[in-house]
Amino acid sequence: MEQQRQPAGPAPAAPDIKRRWIGTTIAVLLIAGLGALAWHLTHPAAGGRGATAGGPPGPGGPGGPGGRRGGPSATTVGVATVTHADIPIYVDALGTVTPSATVTVTPQVSGVLTRVPFQEGQMVRTGQLLATIEPRPFELALMQAQGQLQKDEAQLDAARVTLDRYQTLLKQDSIARQDVDTQAALVKQLQGTVLGDQAAVGTAKLNLQWTRITAPVSGRVGLRSVDVGNLVSSGTSTGITTITELAPIDVEFAIPQDRIPQLQARIAAGAALAVSALDRTRTQLLDTGVFLSLNNASDTQTGTVRAKARFTNARNALFPSQFVNVRILLDTLKDAVVVPITALRHGPSGDFVYRLDDDRTVSQVNVTQGLSTVDSVQITRGLAPGERVITEGGDRLKDGAKVQLPGDAASGPRRGASGASGAGWSASGAHGGRHRRDGAEGGAEGGAEGGATAPAEGASRAHRWRDGASAPADGASAARRQRASEAQS
């Protein structure tokens, strides 16, 4: 009995194997269904939307504007018009701000400082008092020189009176001529002494005037190098302070030697070349000035020539030793034929552009470029004003390619006058969830009015179907209802 019951042990495994096969089959079917749905979403039928509803080929069917689903679509491009414009010719350089004058204020006479009335860093004017030296020794020296001058002038007057008297006696033959000549020589000697005394008085006055130290130029005062009570002299190398003239102010920069002939031609013609000083980022204009001078030799190491421009610096935006970007306006090219710089392309045969024709096709045109700016370039040969060129999307084009403009992509091609065509658009979910429930009515309206607007070729079907995979099924159901209604009629 035990031997007969023993083979029945593994029998319960059969139902487990059956359930496993059923589960595997369901999983395979689900994966196949998801794969088919994904392929259907990403690979639309080449027959066009009109064929979905069973309608005849038309504008929405194969070969029509709306039926290019399986073929290459037209590229959407950006377009600009060839125009006339003035192109400025600039020379850019890196410059250093240098003051037009830098003066070290040094005393002219020796003495003790009694006053230093200026503030460090303040702006001063020409002739403004900066320091005072003890004046009393120089006042006494002036008085001494003036006293000596008066003494010698009195002796000169007495000698002249004596000479006049001797000359009268000589006419009467009452005095020897030798005495008259001796007196005349004494008068000339005293005249020289008086002249020397007058110079001594002038020197004493000048020394007394130099005890007041004033600003020789207008500008900004630097730091003070000596304090009140110190003995200063004319031999001091550091002086009392320095003054830097800021208005006007100069900028020194280097110009490439290749641009010198054009620059000299403009200077010889008497043109006042405008110069702009920009900040480090070339975004802010610091000041505008005029070209001042050009150096007389070129730097053999850099191949440049030093030049200088002068600025009024009314807003004090330029500071000594500041680095600025200099831009010189050499000339302006009038009425040049220009296109956006993004329209110019380079190929094996040279520069070219894509010209847009009236039939929405492009033609490759070889051009010759001239001067260029940041956003435009001059075309000297190959284009005429009024023509349109491609500025965006040209990397995907070739000669004779069809294109569409952004406005064309927004409006899209129009559907045909076929009712089935309208149903086809409803079935394909062109209008999303809004027309999914009205597929048949959409087909009828499409047949009556020449219907719905096609979406852009490049749009994703997943974007057009707002309610997922149910849109194609609903659209197809609407198409079937439309055919059934036509059969009954």
Secondary structure, 3 states (H helix, E strand, C coil): CHHHHHHHCCCCHHHHHHHHHHHHHHHHHHHHHHHHHHHHHHCCCCCCHHHHCCCCCCCCCCCCHHHCCCCCCCEECEEEECEEEEEEEEEEEEEEEEEEEEEEECCCCCEEEEECCCCCCCEECCCCEEEEECCHHHHHHHHHHHHHHHHHHHHHHHHHHHHHHHHHHHHCCCCCHHHHHHHHHHHHHHHHHHHHHHHHHHHHHHHHHCCEEECCCCEEECCCCCCCCCEECCCCCCCCEEEEEEEEEEEEEEEEHHHHHHHHHHHHCCCCCEEEEECCCCCCEEEEEEEEEEEEEEECCCCEEEEEEEECCCCCCCCCCCEEEEEEEEEEEEEEEEEEHHHCEEECCEEEEEEECCCCEEEEEECEEEEECCCEEEEEECCCCCCEEEEECHHHCCCCCEEECHHHHHHCCECCCCHHHHHHHHHCCCCHHHCCCCHHHHHHHHHHHCCCECCCCCCCHHHHCCCCCHHHHHHHHHHHHHHHHHHHC
